[in-house]
Amino acid sequence: MYKYQFRLLQGIADKPFFAVKNESGVPTIYVYDAIGDFFGIGAQQFAAELNAIDAPVINLRINSPGGDVFAAKAMVENMRAHNSKIVAIIDGLAASAATTLAIGADEVKMAKGGQFMIHNAWSFAGGDYRDFAKMSEVLKQINDSIVQEYADKTSKASAQIEQWMNDETWLTADQALANGFIDSLVEHPAKGGAANNMWDLTCYNKAPAALMALPEPTKPTYNIEHLQRHLNMLERLA
Protein backbone atom coordinates (compact mmCIF):
# COMPACT_ATOMS: atom_id res chain seq x y z
CA MET A 1 0.00 0.00 0.00
CA TYR A 2 2.97 2.31 0.57
CA LYS A 3 5.27 1.45 -2.33
CA TYR A 4 3.60 3.75 -4.82
CA GLN A 5 3.76 6.61 -2.32
CA PHE A 6 7.46 6.00 -1.67
CA ARG A 7 8.26 6.43 -5.32
CA LEU A 8 6.39 9.73 -5.33
CA LEU A 9 8.48 11.02 -2.43
CA GLN A 10 11.57 10.19 -4.46
CA GLY A 11 10.37 12.55 -7.17
CA ILE A 12 9.78 9.82 -9.76
CA ALA A 13 6.48 11.32 -10.85
CA ASP A 14 4.42 14.46 -10.55
CA LYS A 15 2.77 14.88 -7.18
CA PRO A 16 -0.88 13.72 -7.18
CA PHE A 17 -3.54 16.10 -6.10
CA PHE A 18 -7.01 16.59 -4.74
CA ALA A 19 -8.85 19.58 -6.15
CA VAL A 20 -12.32 21.01 -6.54
CA LYS A 21 -12.87 23.00 -9.71
CA ASN A 22 -15.75 24.43 -11.70
CA GLU A 23 -15.60 23.14 -15.26
CA SER A 24 -18.18 24.39 -17.75
CA GLY A 25 -20.54 25.14 -14.89
CA VAL A 26 -20.22 21.67 -13.31
CA PRO A 27 -18.43 21.34 -9.95
CA THR A 28 -15.69 18.75 -10.36
CA ILE A 29 -13.81 16.90 -7.65
CA TYR A 30 -10.45 15.41 -8.65
CA VAL A 31 -9.27 12.34 -6.75
CA TYR A 32 -5.84 11.91 -8.31
CA ASP A 33 -4.16 10.29 -5.32
CA ALA A 34 -4.23 7.27 -3.06
CA ILE A 35 -7.22 7.01 -0.72
CA GLY A 36 -6.56 7.24 3.01
CA ASP A 37 -6.16 9.76 5.79
CA PHE A 38 -2.50 8.93 6.44
CA PHE A 39 -1.14 8.65 2.91
CA GLY A 40 -3.52 10.32 0.48
CA ILE A 41 -7.00 11.78 0.28
CA GLY A 42 -8.93 11.19 3.49
CA ALA A 43 -12.65 10.68 3.94
CA GLN A 44 -12.97 13.74 6.18
CA GLN A 45 -11.36 16.02 3.61
CA PHE A 46 -13.47 14.55 0.83
CA ALA A 47 -16.72 14.88 2.80
CA ALA A 48 -16.02 18.50 3.72
CA GLU A 49 -15.42 19.48 0.10
CA LEU A 50 -18.35 17.44 -1.22
CA ASN A 51 -20.86 18.74 1.30
CA ALA A 52 -19.88 22.33 0.55
CA ILE A 53 -21.14 21.93 -3.03
CA ASP A 54 -24.74 22.71 -3.97
CA ALA A 55 -25.36 21.78 -7.60
CA PRO A 56 -27.58 19.44 -9.62
CA VAL A 57 -24.59 17.41 -10.87
CA ILE A 58 -21.09 16.86 -9.51
CA ASN A 59 -18.35 15.21 -11.54
CA LEU A 60 -15.90 13.01 -9.65
CA ARG A 61 -12.75 12.42 -11.70
CA ILE A 62 -10.61 9.50 -10.56
CA ASN A 63 -7.01 8.45 -11.13
CA SER A 64 -6.02 6.43 -8.09
CA PRO A 65 -4.09 3.26 -7.19
CA GLY A 66 -6.47 2.55 -4.30
CA GLY A 67 -5.84 2.66 -0.59
CA ASP A 68 -7.98 2.36 2.54
CA VAL A 69 -11.22 0.59 1.73
CA PHE A 70 -12.94 1.99 4.84
CA ALA A 71 -12.06 5.53 3.80
CA ALA A 72 -13.49 4.77 0.36
CA LYS A 73 -16.68 3.38 1.91
CA ALA A 74 -17.05 6.50 4.06
CA MET A 75 -16.67 8.65 0.95
CA VAL A 76 -19.35 6.61 -0.79
CA GLU A 77 -21.78 7.05 2.11
CA ASN A 78 -21.32 10.82 1.88
CA MET A 79 -21.96 10.65 -1.86
CA ARG A 80 -25.17 8.68 -1.38
CA ALA A 81 -26.41 11.13 1.24
CA HIS A 82 -25.77 14.10 -1.04
CA ASN A 83 -28.61 15.68 -3.02
CA SER A 84 -26.57 16.00 -6.23
CA LYS A 85 -26.26 13.42 -8.96
CA ILE A 86 -22.64 12.30 -8.78
CA VAL A 87 -20.98 11.12 -11.97
CA ALA A 88 -17.67 9.29 -11.56
CA ILE A 89 -15.27 9.58 -14.48
CA ILE A 90 -12.23 7.30 -14.43
CA ASP A 91 -9.59 9.27 -16.30
CA GLY A 92 -6.77 6.78 -15.89
CA LEU A 93 -6.52 4.20 -13.13
CA ALA A 94 -9.16 2.98 -10.69
CA ALA A 95 -7.58 0.19 -8.67
CA SER A 96 -8.54 -1.51 -5.45
CA ALA A 97 -10.41 0.88 -3.12
CA ALA A 98 -10.70 3.44 -5.93
CA THR A 99 -13.14 1.08 -7.66
CA THR A 100 -15.32 1.16 -4.53
CA LEU A 101 -15.38 4.94 -4.80
CA ALA A 102 -16.19 4.82 -8.52
CA ILE A 103 -19.09 2.39 -8.38
CA GLY A 104 -20.55 4.27 -5.43
CA ALA A 105 -21.44 7.14 -7.78
CA ASP A 106 -24.83 7.43 -9.47
CA GLU A 107 -23.19 6.97 -12.86
CA VAL A 108 -19.75 5.67 -13.82
CA LYS A 109 -17.86 6.60 -16.96
CA MET A 110 -14.36 5.64 -18.03
CA ALA A 111 -11.86 7.02 -20.50
CA LYS A 112 -10.63 4.68 -23.19
CA GLY A 113 -7.17 3.52 -22.22
CA GLY A 114 -7.99 3.46 -18.53
CA GLN A 115 -7.65 0.47 -16.21
CA PHE A 116 -10.05 -0.92 -13.59
CA MET A 117 -8.59 -3.40 -11.10
CA ILE A 118 -10.26 -5.52 -8.42
CA HIS A 119 -8.55 -7.83 -5.93
CA ASN A 120 -8.91 -9.30 -2.46
CA ALA A 121 -8.71 -7.03 0.56
CA TRP A 122 -5.28 -6.55 2.11
CA SER A 123 -4.10 -5.66 5.58
CA PHE A 124 -1.12 -5.84 7.93
CA ALA A 125 -1.01 -7.77 11.19
CA GLY A 126 1.31 -8.67 14.03
CA GLY A 127 1.08 -11.14 16.86
CA ASP A 128 0.66 -14.87 17.30
CA TYR A 129 -1.41 -17.39 15.36
CA ARG A 130 -4.62 -16.28 17.08
CA ASP A 131 -4.12 -12.68 15.94
CA PHE A 132 -3.50 -13.78 12.37
CA ALA A 133 -6.51 -16.10 12.44
CA LYS A 134 -8.68 -13.21 13.62
CA MET A 135 -7.28 -10.95 10.92
CA SER A 136 -8.12 -13.61 8.34
CA GLU A 137 -11.72 -13.61 9.55
CA VAL A 138 -11.90 -9.81 9.33
CA LEU A 139 -10.45 -9.80 5.82
CA LYS A 140 -12.96 -12.42 4.71
CA GLN A 141 -15.81 -10.26 6.05
CA ILE A 142 -14.43 -7.23 4.20
CA ASN A 143 -14.04 -9.31 1.04
CA ASP A 144 -17.63 -10.53 1.26
CA SER A 145 -18.93 -6.96 1.50
CA ILE A 146 -16.86 -5.91 -1.52
CA VAL A 147 -18.10 -8.90 -3.51
CA GLN A 148 -21.67 -7.85 -2.76
CA GLU A 149 -21.00 -4.27 -3.89
CA TYR A 150 -19.54 -5.44 -7.19
CA ALA A 151 -22.34 -7.97 -7.68
CA ASP A 152 -24.97 -5.29 -7.06
CA LYS A 153 -23.34 -3.03 -9.64
CA THR A 154 -22.69 -5.64 -12.32
CA SER A 155 -25.46 -8.22 -11.71
CA LYS A 156 -22.73 -10.85 -11.98
CA ALA A 157 -22.78 -13.98 -9.82
CA SER A 158 -20.87 -13.70 -6.56
CA ALA A 159 -18.75 -16.71 -7.51
CA GLN A 160 -17.57 -14.91 -10.65
CA ILE A 161 -16.74 -11.76 -8.69
CA GLU A 162 -14.82 -13.80 -6.11
CA GLN A 163 -12.80 -15.47 -8.85
CA TRP A 164 -11.90 -12.13 -10.40
CA MET A 165 -10.83 -10.80 -7.02
CA ASN A 166 -8.78 -13.92 -6.26
CA ASP A 167 -7.02 -13.49 -9.60
CA GLU A 168 -6.35 -9.74 -9.19
CA THR A 169 -8.17 -8.84 -12.39
CA TRP A 170 -7.23 -5.82 -14.49
CA LEU A 171 -9.91 -4.66 -16.90
CA THR A 172 -9.64 -2.31 -19.82
CA ALA A 173 -12.35 0.28 -20.27
CA ASP A 174 -14.10 -1.93 -22.82
CA GLN A 175 -13.94 -4.94 -20.50
CA ALA A 176 -15.18 -2.91 -17.54
CA LEU A 177 -18.13 -1.77 -19.65
CA ALA A 178 -18.88 -5.26 -20.96
CA ASN A 179 -18.92 -6.66 -17.43
CA GLY A 180 -21.08 -3.89 -15.96
CA PHE A 181 -18.55 -2.16 -13.70
CA ILE A 182 -19.03 1.10 -15.59
CA ASP A 183 -21.98 2.56 -17.47
CA SER A 184 -20.32 4.19 -20.48
CA LEU A 185 -17.07 5.22 -22.13
CA VAL A 186 -15.84 8.76 -22.65
CA GLU A 187 -13.83 9.74 -25.70
CA HIS A 188 -12.16 12.69 -24.04
CA PRO A 189 -10.63 12.46 -20.56
CA ALA A 190 -9.78 15.40 -18.30
CA LYS A 191 -8.57 18.62 -19.88
CA GLY A 192 -4.94 18.37 -20.84
CA GLY A 193 -5.15 14.76 -21.98
CA ALA A 194 -5.46 11.36 -20.39
CA ALA A 195 -4.20 10.95 -16.84
CA ASN A 196 -0.91 9.08 -16.79
CA ASN A 197 0.09 6.49 -14.23
CA MET A 198 2.24 8.11 -11.55
CA TRP A 199 2.65 5.26 -9.06
CA ASP A 200 4.97 2.34 -8.60
CA LEU A 201 2.48 -0.52 -8.86
CA THR A 202 4.89 -3.34 -8.00
CA CYS A 203 2.81 -3.85 -4.86
CA TYR A 204 0.33 -5.54 -7.18
CA ASN A 205 1.03 -8.89 -8.81
CA LYS A 206 -0.43 -8.42 -12.29
CA ALA A 207 -0.22 -4.74 -13.14
CA PRO A 208 -0.04 -4.31 -16.94
CA ALA A 209 3.44 -3.64 -18.28
CA ALA A 210 2.27 -0.33 -19.72
CA LEU A 211 1.53 0.91 -16.20
CA MET A 212 4.84 -0.25 -14.75
CA ALA A 213 7.02 2.10 -16.78
CA LEU A 214 7.37 5.36 -14.89
CA PRO A 215 8.91 8.56 -16.20
CA GLU A 216 12.47 9.35 -15.22
CA PRO A 217 12.82 11.93 -12.47
CA THR A 218 12.95 15.43 -13.79
CA LYS A 219 16.43 16.85 -13.36
CA PRO A 220 16.35 20.14 -11.47
CA THR A 221 17.48 23.23 -13.31
CA TYR A 222 19.40 25.95 -11.58
CA ASN A 223 19.91 29.63 -12.30
CA ILE A 224 23.55 29.99 -11.27
CA GLU A 225 23.45 33.79 -11.23
CA HIS A 226 20.34 33.76 -9.04
CA LEU A 227 21.95 31.34 -6.59
CA GLN A 228 25.13 33.36 -6.51
CA ARG A 229 23.22 36.53 -5.58
CA HIS A 230 21.54 34.68 -2.70
CA LEU A 231 24.89 33.32 -1.55
CA ASN A 232 26.45 36.80 -1.60
CA MET A 233 23.51 38.17 0.42
CA LEU A 234 23.90 35.41 3.02
CA GLU A 235 27.64 36.10 3.29
CA ARG A 236 26.94 39.79 3.94
CA LEU A 237 24.37 38.93 6.62
CA ALA A 238 26.84 36.58 8.30
BELZI-V729669 format. One record per residue. PHI is phi in whole degrees, -180 to 180 (none if undefined). Layout:
BEGIN
[[PHI] [PHI]]
END
This chain:
BEGIN
[[none] [-106] [-62] [-67] [-72] [-61] [-64] [-65] [-66] [-80] [82] [-70] [-140] [-61] [-67] [-66] [-152] [-124] [-147] [-120] [-130] [-113] [-118] [55] [84] [-112] [-60] [-131] [-103] [-100] [-111] [-112] [-164] [-68] [-107] [156] [-66] [-96] [-142] [-175] [-88] [-90] [-65] [-67] [-62] [-61] [-63] [-63] [-70] [-63] [-74] [-85] [-97] [-125] [-158] [-64] [-134] [-126] [-90] [-121] [-95] [-123] [-149] [-146] [-84] [107] [151] [-81] [-66] [-71] [-64] [-63] [-65] [-65] [-61] [-63] [-64] [-67] [-64] [-69] [-83] [-80] [-76] [-78] [-79] [-109] [-110] [-84] [-127] [-85] [-82] [-143] [-115] [-128] [-120] [56] [-63] [-66] [-71] [-61] [-63] [-63] [-75] [-79] [-77] [-71] [-147] [-125] [-119] [-148] [-74] [-61] [97] [-79] [-132] [-129] [-123] [-123] [-158] [-71] [-64] [-112] [-164] [-123] [-147] [-144] [129] [-94] [-62] [-69] [-64] [-71] [-65] [-66] [-62] [-61] [-64] [-64] [-63] [-65] [-64] [-63] [-58] [-61] [-69] [-68] [-56] [-64] [-62] [-65] [-65] [-64] [-73] [-96] [65] [-84] [-66] [-59] [-62] [-68] [-62] [-59] [-64] [-61] [-68] [-59] [-86] [51] [-97] [-104] [-116] [-73] [-60] [-63] [-69] [-62] [-69] [-62] [-99] [85] [-74] [-126] [-102] [-165] [-103] [-119] [-74] [-120] [-76] [-58] [-56] [97] [107] [-65] [-72] [-91] [-69] [-128] [-119] [-81] [-100] [-67] [-69] [-99] [-85] [-128] [-61] [-58] [-56] [-63] [-91] [-86] [-84] [-104] [-65] [-67] [-59] [-73] [-74] [-67] [-111] [-123] [-97] [-60] [-63] [-64] [-66] [-65] [-63] [-66] [-63] [-61] [-64] [-65] [-65] [-67] [-65] [-71]]
END
